[in-house]
Amino acid sequence: MGWQMGFEIPVDVDYFEHPKTVLLVGLLGVEADIYPLRLWAWCSKCAKNGRVKGGRPAIESACKWNGVPGKLHRALIKVGFLKGDGESVHDWMEHIGRAILLYEKKKKKQRDKYAAGILPEETGRIP
């Protein structure tokens, strides 16, 4: 199976200098900035509404956390990447969730056209 491009997560160019990211790195160490990115990538496939069923264990698993159980989860809440409920990604629908909905709407429209027999070359545009 070859490599396929999927949904792209919009990440602000200032992510690594954002106060939340800097604080997370201060709490967990130099490479901690990868954990929110892993969580967002996982949510974009498995929890498209930004709410992770299973809470802490599911979140730490999605982030590929190998440290003390609960430590990453508490840190993500403390710095504000997760809401206080411990399951919801902060501002998910305002950022990534909205982009997912637009992407899925576009893909559905393309699938509907193909199902109706309208091929990209007939429209003059190839997706």
N, C-alpha and C positions, 0 to 999 in steps of 0.2 A: 504494500500500500504506500502510495506516495504522500508527500507532505501536502497538506491542504491549508489554505488560509481561512480562518473563521472570523468571527466577530472581533473587532478591534476595540480595546478598552481605551477611552480617552483619558490620558494622564496629563495633568498640567505640567508645564516645563519647570515650575517652581516646586514640584512635589518634594524633592529631596531637601529643600531649604525651608519647607513649610514648618511652622512651629510644632504641629502635631507629630510630624515625622522626626524632627530634631529631638523632641521629648521622648519619643518611642526609642530612638537610638540611645539616648541617655539612660533609659531604664533597662534596656535589654542588650545593648552592645551594638557594635559597628554595623553588623549586617541585618539589623532588625528592620530596616526600611523595606525589605523584600516582603515581609509578612502581609501588609495591607494589599500589595499588588497581587499576591497569591490568593488572598481572600476574594478580591474583586474578580479575578479571572475565574475562580471556582463558582462564585455567585452568578456570574454571567451565563454559566451553563446549568448550574444545579439549583440555584435559588434566585431566580430572575426578579423576584420582588424585593430582594435585599434582606429577607428575613430567613435566618438559618435555623431550621428545625433541628433540634438536638443540642442547641446552645453550645456551651464550652467545648465538649469533646468534638463535636462536628467542626467547629470553627478552628480549633487547634489542629485537627487533622487536615482540613482544607489548606491551612497555612504551612503544612509539613513541619510543625513545631515538634522538636525533640527534647525540649527542656522540661523543667518541673511543671507537672500538670496544673493548669490554672494561672500560671504566671503570665503567659502571653495574653490570655483572655482578660485578666485584670488590667494589664497595661493598655490593651486596645480600648477598653472602657475608660480608663483614667485619662488618656490623651484625647479621646473623642472620636476615634475611628469607629467604635461601636456605641450604640445608644445604651442607656442605663439598664434596659431590659436584658442586655447580654446576648441578644439574638439578632438585632437589627443593625444593619450598616448605616451609619450616619449619612443623611442626605442622599441616599441611594437613588431614589426616583428623580431627584432634581438633577442628577448628573448621569451616572451610568445607566440606571434603569430607563430613563427617557430615551437614551441612545439605543438601547436594546429594543424598545418598543418600535422605534422608527425603522430600525434594521429589519425586524421581523415583519413589519408591515410591507416593506419594500420586497422582501423575499417572497411573501405570500402573493403579492401582486404578480411577481415574475412567474411563480408556480401556476397561478390561475391562468395566465396568458399561455404558458406552455400547454396546460391541460386543454385549453380551448383551441389549440393548434396554431397559435400565433408564435412564430419563431423570431428570435432577435434579429436575424438578417432581413426579415420582412418589414420590421419597423424602422430599419436603418440604424438601429442602436444595438450594440452587443453589450450585455451587462458585464 
